[in-house]
Amino acid sequence: MSYVYVVHEPTHPSGERMIDLTPALAFGQLRYLLPSARLPSNPQAIVEQVRRNLADFTAADYLLLSGSPVAIGVATALAVLKTGGTVKMLRWQRKTSCYEEQLVDLRETETVA
């Protein structure tokens, strides 16, 4: 079974969810890397929490990028380290109102001139 790792749970300050993530369930069960609460100002605390929550991340899983750019960068970097250079991300398609898989491959390849 694949999991969809949501970087930062998108909620209003009132606690109400900002985005309906139900369409992402087509790719797997949702897991949140960071809670909806305000993120720590110390980036190392974000790294530690994301690393802990990505402990079981595999190449079969997905990242759903939401929230702080720092948290997104940390989650992407740690996921790529866990998989050896690739990560599947979910991209929202407005026209079809669904997520689309995007494979990001950061392994070294020949450059095309």
Secondary structure as a PSIPRED ss2 file (coil, helix, strand):
# PSIPRED VFORMAT (PSIPRED V4.0)

   1 M C   1.000  0.000  0.000
   2 S C   1.000  0.000  0.000
   3 Y E   0.000  0.000  1.000
   4 V E   0.000  0.000  1.000
   5 Y E   0.000  0.000  1.000
   6 V E   0.000  0.000  1.000
   7 V E   0.000  0.000  1.000
   8 H E   0.000  0.000  1.000
   9 E C   1.000  0.000  0.000
  10 P C   1.000  0.000  0.000
  11 T E   0.000  0.000  1.000
  12 H C   1.000  0.000  0.000
  13 P C   1.000  0.000  0.000
  14 S C   1.000  0.000  0.000
  15 G C   1.000  0.000  0.000
  16 E C   1.000  0.000  0.000
  17 R E   0.000  0.000  1.000
  18 M C   1.000  0.000  0.000
  19 I C   1.000  0.000  0.000
  20 D C   1.000  0.000  0.000
  21 L C   1.000  0.000  0.000
  22 T H   0.000  1.000  0.000
  23 P H   0.000  1.000  0.000
  24 A H   0.000  1.000  0.000
  25 L H   0.000  1.000  0.000
  26 A H   0.000  1.000  0.000
  27 F C   1.000  0.000  0.000
  28 G C   1.000  0.000  0.000
  29 Q E   0.000  0.000  1.000
  30 L E   0.000  0.000  1.000
  31 R E   0.000  0.000  1.000
  32 Y E   0.000  0.000  1.000
  33 L E   0.000  0.000  1.000
  34 L E   0.000  0.000  1.000
  35 P C   1.000  0.000  0.000
  36 S C   1.000  0.000  0.000
  37 A C   1.000  0.000  0.000
  38 R C   1.000  0.000  0.000
  39 L C   1.000  0.000  0.000
  40 P C   1.000  0.000  0.000
  41 S C   1.000  0.000  0.000
  42 N C   1.000  0.000  0.000
  43 P H   0.000  1.000  0.000
  44 Q H   0.000  1.000  0.000
  45 A H   0.000  1.000  0.000
  46 I H   0.000  1.000  0.000
  47 V H   0.000  1.000  0.000
  48 E H   0.000  1.000  0.000
  49 Q H   0.000  1.000  0.000
  50 V H   0.000  1.000  0.000
  51 R H   0.000  1.000  0.000
  52 R H   0.000  1.000  0.000
  53 N H   0.000  1.000  0.000
  54 L C   1.000  0.000  0.000
  55 A C   1.000  0.000  0.000
  56 D C   1.000  0.000  0.000
  57 F C   1.000  0.000  0.000
  58 T C   1.000  0.000  0.000
  59 A C   1.000  0.000  0.000
  60 A C   1.000  0.000  0.000
  61 D C   1.000  0.000  0.000
  62 Y E   0.000  0.000  1.000
  63 L E   0.000  0.000  1.000
  64 L E   0.000  0.000  1.000
  65 L C   1.000  0.000  0.000
  66 S C   1.000  0.000  0.000
  67 G C   1.000  0.000  0.000
  68 S C   1.000  0.000  0.000
  69 P H   0.000  1.000  0.000
  70 V H   0.000  1.000  0.000
  71 A H   0.000  1.000  0.000
  72 I H   0.000  1.000  0.000
  73 G H   0.000  1.000  0.000
  74 V H   0.000  1.000  0.000
  75 A H   0.000  1.000  0.000
  76 T H   0.000  1.000  0.000
  77 A H   0.000  1.000  0.000
  78 L H   0.000  1.000  0.000
  79 A H   0.000  1.000  0.000
  80 V H   0.000  1.000  0.000
  81 L H   0.000  1.000  0.000
  82 K H   0.000  1.000  0.000
  83 T H   0.000  1.000  0.000
  84 G C   1.000  0.000  0.000
  85 G C   1.000  0.000  0.000
  86 T E   0.000  0.000  1.000
  87 V E   0.000  0.000  1.000
  88 K E   0.000  0.000  1.000
  89 M E   0.000  0.000  1.000
  90 L E   0.000  0.000  1.000
  91 R E   0.000  0.000  1.000
  92 W E   0.000  0.000  1.000
  93 Q E   0.000  0.000  1.000
  94 R C   1.000  0.000  0.000
  95 K C   1.000  0.000  0.000
  96 T C   1.000  0.000  0.000
  97 S C   1.000  0.000  0.000
  98 C E   0.000  0.000  1.000
  99 Y E   0.000  0.000  1.000
 100 E E   0.000  0.000  1.000
 101 E E   0.000  0.000  1.000
 102 Q E   0.000  0.000  1.000
 103 L E   0.000  0.000  1.000
 104 V E   0.000  0.000  1.000
 105 D E   0.000  0.000  1.000
 106 L C   1.000  0.000  0.000
 107 R C   1.000  0.000  0.000
 108 E C   1.000  0.000  0.000
 109 T C   1.000  0.000  0.000
 110 E C   1.000  0.000  0.000
 111 T C   1.000  0.000  0.000
 112 V C   1.000  0.000  0.000
 113 A C   1.000  0.000  0.000
